[in-house]
Amino acid sequence: MAENGRAQLGGVFFIRHAARNYVEPVPKAQAATELFRACFPTFWYRPGMEFALEFCIRIANEVPCKAFGFRPDESAVDFLLGELGE
């Protein structure tokens, strides 16, 4: 059940409350910053901090990152499924 494994990461969504549902691309530098802000780097351990920063930059460069602004209601689910083609 709780086993380390591998899976391909097809994309990252940064979720935000909004007045309307939308999806828009996030520039790579902004994506790396947002990923780093969301992780828990070891500030006291320099190699760990460097790994976390490099990992966030790598993800931002290799994986499509998008902002998903959504209304906090059922319309957000239908909108996102439409965006994903499901």
Residue pairs with C-beta under 8 A, 6 or more apart in sequence:
9 59
9 63
10 63
10 64
11 63
11 64
11 65
11 66
12 31
12 35
12 59
12 63
12 64
12 65
12 66
13 23
13 65
13 66
13 67
13 68
14 26
14 31
14 34
14 65
14 66
14 67
14 68
15 68
15 70
16 67
16 68
16 69
16 70
17 69
17 70
17 71
17 72
18 69
18 70
18 71
19 71
20 69
20 71
21 69
21 70
21 71
21 75
21 76
21 79
21 80
22 67
22 68
22 69
23 66
23 67
23 68
23 69
23 80
23 83
24 66
24 67
24 69
25 64
25 65
25 66
25 67
26 34
26 65
26 66
26 67
28 60
28 61
28 65
29 60
31 59
31 60
31 65
32 56
32 57
32 59
32 60
32 61
34 65
35 56
35 59
35 60
35 65
36 52
36 53
36 56
39 52
39 55
39 56
41 48
41 49
41 52
41 53
42 48
42 49
42 52
43 49
59 65
68 80
70 76
70 79
70 80
